Amino acid sequence: MARKRVLVTGGAGFLGSHLCDRFIAEGYHVIAMDNLITGNLENIEHLFKLEQFEFYHHDVSKFVHVPGKLDYILHFASPASPIDYLKIPIQTLKVGSLGTHNLLGLAMAKKARMLIASTSEVYGDPLVHPQSEDYWAT
């Protein structure tokens, strides 16, 4: 039986790199995609030698193509820090809008399931910092 294939955008970031590790451990073929604007190759360099791992240096706010079948897309590509938002606001908006649009198109074309991650920053200026898992903002 063929290995399931998963695309992890933001794959060189903190969360994305840990997802890559987990999916490799679970027996998936993992494709990490990152433009490295905030991600770091050191987070995934230990995976480069593996046959079941691929890395694409690419910005998802531009057209996204992945050859072959794709079962899942985990969209974790986005700067996730208010410091980054101030330094690169346009890129942050583009990855959340154009990147999501492009990846939804890829998911439709590949008949893949997609998970879109977000950050608590979308809720605005929190009353509680850091936010707990049960904080819903008001």
ChimeraX attribute file (.defattr): number of C-alpha atoms within 10 A of each C-alpha:
attribute: neighborCount
match mode: 1-to-1
recipient: residues
	/A:1	3
	/A:2	6
	/A:3	11
	/A:4	15
	/A:5	21
	/A:6	24
	/A:7	25
	/A:8	26
	/A:9	28
	/A:10	29
	/A:11	33
	/A:12	30
	/A:13	27
	/A:14	16
	/A:15	15
	/A:16	24
	/A:17	25
	/A:18	15
	/A:19	20
	/A:20	26
	/A:21	18
	/A:22	13
	/A:23	18
	/A:24	17
	/A:25	10
	/A:26	10
	/A:27	12
	/A:28	19
	/A:29	23
	/A:30	28
	/A:31	20
	/A:32	25
	/A:33	27
	/A:34	25
	/A:35	18
	/A:36	16
	/A:37	16
	/A:38	16
	/A:39	22
	/A:40	17
	/A:41	16
	/A:42	11
	/A:43	18
	/A:44	21
	/A:45	12
	/A:46	10
	/A:47	18
	/A:48	12
	/A:49	9
	/A:50	11
	/A:51	9
	/A:52	15
	/A:53	20
	/A:54	15
	/A:55	19
	/A:56	14
	/A:57	13
	/A:58	17
	/A:59	20
	/A:60	26
	/A:61	21
	/A:62	14
	/A:63	14
	/A:64	14
	/A:65	13
	/A:66	12
	/A:67	6
	/A:68	7
	/A:69	13
	/A:70	21
	/A:71	17
	/A:72	19
	/A:73	22
	/A:74	20
	/A:75	25
	/A:76	28
	/A:77	32
	/A:78	26
	/A:79	22
	/A:80	17
	/A:81	12
	/A:82	11
	/A:83	10
	/A:84	15
	/A:85	15
	/A:86	10
	/A:87	11
	/A:88	13
	/A:89	13
	/A:90	10
	/A:91	19
	/A:92	19
	/A:93	15
	/A:94	17
	/A:95	21
	/A:96	20
	/A:97	13
	/A:98	16
	/A:99	24
	/A:100	19
	/A:101	17
	/A:102	18
	/A:103	24
	/A:104	20
	/A:105	16
	/A:106	19
	/A:107	17
	/A:108	12
	/A:109	12
	/A:110	17
	/A:111	14
	/A:112	18
	/A:113	14
	/A:114	19
	/A:115	12
	/A:116	14
	/A:117	11
	/A:118	13
	/A:119	11
	/A:120	16
	/A:121	12
	/A:122	8
	/A:123	10
	/A:124	9
	/A:125	10
	/A:126	15
	/A:127	10
	/A:128	9
	/A:129	8
	/A:130	9
	/A:131	13
	/A:132	9
	/A:133	7
	/A:134	6
	/A:135	13
	/A:136	10
	/A:137	12
	/A:138	7
